[in-house]
Amino acid sequence: MKKQITDFLGELKSGKKLTALDEASTKQAIVLRLLSFLGWDIFDVDEVYPDYPVDSDMISYALRIDKEIQLFIDVKSSREKLDAYQKDITTVTAKEGVEVCVLTNGAMWWFFLATGRAKGGYKRFFNCDLRKQEPETIVDGLIDFMARAKVAKGEALDSARAAYHSQRQEIAADALPQAWNQLLSPPNKILVEILSEISEKLCGYRADANLVEKFIKNHLSIWQLDAPAGAKTIDLPDFEGNIKPVSPPGNKRQEARPERLTSYAGKRIDSYRFNGHQQGVRNWEQMLVSLCEYFATAHSQEFDKVLWITNHERIYFSTNSDELRIPEKIKKTDIYVETKLKPDEIVGLANDLMVAFGYDKNMLEIKVN
């Protein structure tokens, strides 16, 4: 199976079919052939149910085992942009009570998993682009999530949940150094209390809170942690539940970064300078969008990494404009950026972008009036 699929993906990647097929041809030449390699009986309409009716619309395929729907696949022509259909397929999938759905135009494949069945919440847990990625990097995912044998045993759903959980854990892992540094500076009351109690058990005398805090501060330079490469800045809640902006963890001088302490609340931006270029702007939102367009041009092959820049459950970038409050489409991409943000949030997001693409945050200079 794996070799068949790898060869088929290689054939597609080296040819021109991926960009020249209408919807019907995409179904026949790509989707059905791939399903057959994955073990589905494409000639059995009870198993690969075509044009599954939903209200006044239809989904391209409902993959069924013993007449129970396991996942939906909705197919568009090779020229269609998938973000325009993401909301439709996930809404219908939720209504039908199915946990996994796939949206594809033949080249791009987006996999969605139900993350909140009661609310109809679906999140993308896997995506691939047959035009840009090597077959060897794609094939395992396609098999894990769509092979009939794995679907029948429930292994495909388990793999989907594991992939989604892994994504969330990667975000959490990036936040751990920041969480640790926040625990230390300023010293958290719980940490101070724990150290006081342990010191009393060791020597019989309880260290005063001021003494413990001084001890922690004197050792910050060796205890603070560096952030993982490319990790974003996150506004972490302190242990009393208050949201506190935290600078990215770094070396022993990291705790003193004046640019992170500057607040632009209530200030009007006049211009900004980045990477040696001065740019006048009318407002903060224009600065954010123009920076996004710079990175989209300079890092076109990896720009989609911005889709993973989030703040807990808040989304800043999406291919589905409906997921954002005031979206602005980034030129030459299929990605939208959230613009309903406060000035400090915009500056923070700009910093996240610079970190993600390997720039020093000091390269951004902002002029306000």
Beta strands, then each sheet from edge to edge (+ up, - down):
strand 1: 48-54
strand 2: 57-65
strand 3: 68-75
strand 4: 100-104
strand 5: 108-116
strand 6: 121-129
strand 7: 236-237
strand 8: 243-244
strand 9: 269-274
strand 10: 277-280
strand 11: 310-311
strand 12: 314-315
strand 13: 317-318
strand 14: 327-329
strand 15: 336-338
strand 16: 364-368
sheet 1: 1+ 2- 3+ 4+ 5- 6+
sheet 2: 7+ 8-
sheet 3: 10+ 9- 16+
sheet 4: 11+ 12-
sheet 5: 13+ 15- 14+
end
